[in-house]
């Protein structure tokens, strides 16, 4: 069992991810306040107080690698870029992914809100990962405004087109994560045209089970939503079927975190 180490500032976990198994987090933002261009109604990190004006380097790549090199022996399924904000706001994300893969053998994932995927340089940064989990809670401009409350200038059509461009031009595995709450639970069919357009490898059906200002949907609600996506899958050829997973299906993997509980709470992981 790995000993807890309070000296790590930028890596945390591993956490028992329902999507990724034993996942070691890398927080390439690591600021006191959340840095995000969304203000999602369900965010476990609380409200977005100030929208960022541009990408920048928050944590030097060298600092991330130094911590990884001092990591005790630990069993991992993924190393995942996620934390106190949107990782694509870190302009050194692509460099950091490449550097991590030079010192570790585990696959690398990035959890993104998809807001900046319309930019070619962001898609290039993401293409170095083995898996990109792209948020798409909305099925229209109106639902984007109500659920994700984005920074002015972020438009639904551009978000969708950015995800599609990434899927079409990258070999990286792409999963869409959809957070279902009361606002969008009755419209799963509205996502069908988006699935036709994007053609992801996987759809992750989520609801906020961690501490959140919004209550989660029930297992029955999520079962019905997954049933709707299964009906969509039935119309696809065998080789084109989308892998479907839901948060209530998952069997959490036992993990032994090197981080203390306060570190995990600060990043919304408990």
N, C-alpha and C positions, 0 to 999 in steps of 0.2 A: 504494500500500500504506500502510495506517495505521501510524503510529509507535506503538511500545509506550509506554504511559504508566503509570508506577508510582504516580501521584497519585490514581487512582480507588480509592475505598474500598468503594463499594457497587454499582458496575456492573462487569461482567467479560465477557471474550470478545472478539468473538463466537466461539462454539464451533460445530463442525460437528455439529449435532444430526441423528440419523437420522430423527427425527420432524418437525423443524421447519426444516431447512435451516440457513442462517446465523442463529444465534440469539444476541442480546445479552442477557446475564443481568442481572437486578436482584436483589440479595440484600437483602430487606427485614428480615432478621434480623441478619446480619453480626456475630455474636458470636464470641468466641474458641472456645467450646465449642458443639457442635450443640444447637439448641433444637428439640425435637420431642416429640410425644406418642406416637410409635411408637419401637420399638427393633428395627427389622427385622433379621432374621438376616443379610441380604446387604448392609446399608448400607455404601457406600463411605466414609462419613464416620466410621465407627466406632460404638462403643456410645453410647447415650443415657445420660449420667451422672445427670442430674436431669430429671424431668418438669416442665414449666412448670405453674404453678398457675392462670394466667389469661392472657387476651390482653392485650397492651399495645403501645405504640409503641416499637419498638426503634431505628428510624432515621426521623428526621423526613422527611416528604414533600419538604420544601424542599431537603433535602440531596441527595435523588435527582435532583430536577429540575435543581439546579445542576450536577451531574455530567453529566447528559444534554446540557445546553446547551453544555458544553465538549467534547463528544465530537467527535473528528475525523471527516472524511467517511469513511463506511464503508458497505458494501453489506449490508443485512440483509433477512431474510425475516420474522423475528419479534423482538419484544422480550418477554422471558420472565421472569416472577417465579419464581425458584427460587434455592436457595443452601444456606446452612448451617442448614437446618431447615425447618419447615413454614410456608409463607408465610401461611396463614390465621390463624396465631397473632399476626400483626401486625394490630392493630386498625385501622390506617390503610390497609389493603390497598385497599379500595374507593376511598378518596380518592387514593391513589397511582396506581391504574389510570387514573382520570379525569384526573389531572394529566399523566401521561405522554402520553395521547392528545391533550392540548391542545398539546403541543410537538413530537410526532413523528407521522408518518403511517403507520408500520408497524403491522400488527396486533399485538395484545397477547395473550399466552398466560399461563396460570397452571398450574404443576405442583403438584398437591395430593395429600396422602395420603387425602383424603376424610373424615378423622376428625371434622371439625367441620361438615360439610355438613348435619347435622340441625338446625343453628341457623339460623333465618330471616335473621338479620343477616349471617351468613357467606355464605349463598346470595345475598343482596343485594350484598355486596361483590364476589363472583365474577361477578355478572351483567354487570358493566361490561367484562369481557374479551371478546375475539373468540373465544377458544378456551380451554376448561378441560380439562386432562388429569387425570382423576381415577383415582387408584390403586385397584385392586380385585384384590389378589393372592389373597384368600381367598374361599371359596365356602360357608363355615360358621363358626360361632363357634369351633370347635376349630381350624380351619386359620388363622383370624385370630390366635389365641393363639400358635400354633406359628411362624407366618411373620413376623407384624408385631409381636407382643409389645406390645400397646398399653398406654397408661396406664390404670389402673383407672377404670372408669366408661364406657369406650368400648365399645359393644356392636355386634356385627355387624349385627343387624337395623336399628339406628338409622343406621349408616353407609349401608347399602343404601337405606333409605328417604330419607335426605338426598339421595343422588345422584338418586334417582327424582324427588323433588320439584323439584330443580334442573332436571332435563331437562324436566319437565312445564310449568314456569312461567318459563322463560327462553328467549330466542332465541339465546343463546350456543351455539356448536358444542361438543358434548361428546364427548370420546374417553375410553374406559376403557383404562388401561394395566395389563396383567397381567404381573407378573414371575414367570416360570416357573423353578422350581428343582426339585431332586429331590423335595421335599415335596409339590408339587402337579402334577407333570408328567403323571401318569397319570389326572388327573381333569378334563380340559378339558370333558367333557360336563356336569360339575357346574355350569358357568357358564351353560349354556343357559337355565335358568329365570330367572337373573338378567338375561340379555340380553332375554328376553321382557318382564320387568318394567320394566327401565330404558329400553330402546330407545335406546341410544347411536348417535351418527353413525358412530363408528369404534371399532375395537378394535386396540390396539397390543400386539403379542406380544413380550415382552422377556425377556431373561435377562442376568445380570450380567457384561457383558464388560469393564467397567472394574474397577480394583482393588477386590477384594471378599473377605471371608472365606469366601464360598461360591463354588464353581466354577460356571462357566456350563454350560448344556446344550449339546449338540452341534448343529450345523446340521440333522442328520437328526431329532433330537428336536423341534426347533422346526418343521421342515417337517411332521412328523406332527401336531403341535398345530394348526398353521395349517390343515391339511387337515380337521381336526375342525371348526374354526370355519367353514370353507368349506361343509361339509356342513350346518351349521346355516343358513347363508345360503340354501342351495338351497330351503328351505321358506318363504322370505319372498317377498312380491311384489316386483317389480322396484324399485318406488319406495321400498320399505322395507329394501332390502339394506344391510348394514353394511360400510363400508370396512374392509378387513383389511390391516394392515401388520405386518411383523416386522423385528426388529433385523438379521437376516441378509440380508434383501432389500435393505437400504438401500445406496445409493451415496453415501458421504460427500461433502458439498459442500466445495470448497476455501475456506478462510477465512483471514483475516490478523488474528489477535488483537491487540487493543490492550493486553491484559493479559500479564504475564509468566507463566511456567509455574508458579511457586509459588502465584500467586493462583488459577489454575485448579485446581491440586491441592487447595488448601484447601477448595474448593467441590465436590470430587469430580468434576471435569469432564475429567480425563485419567487 
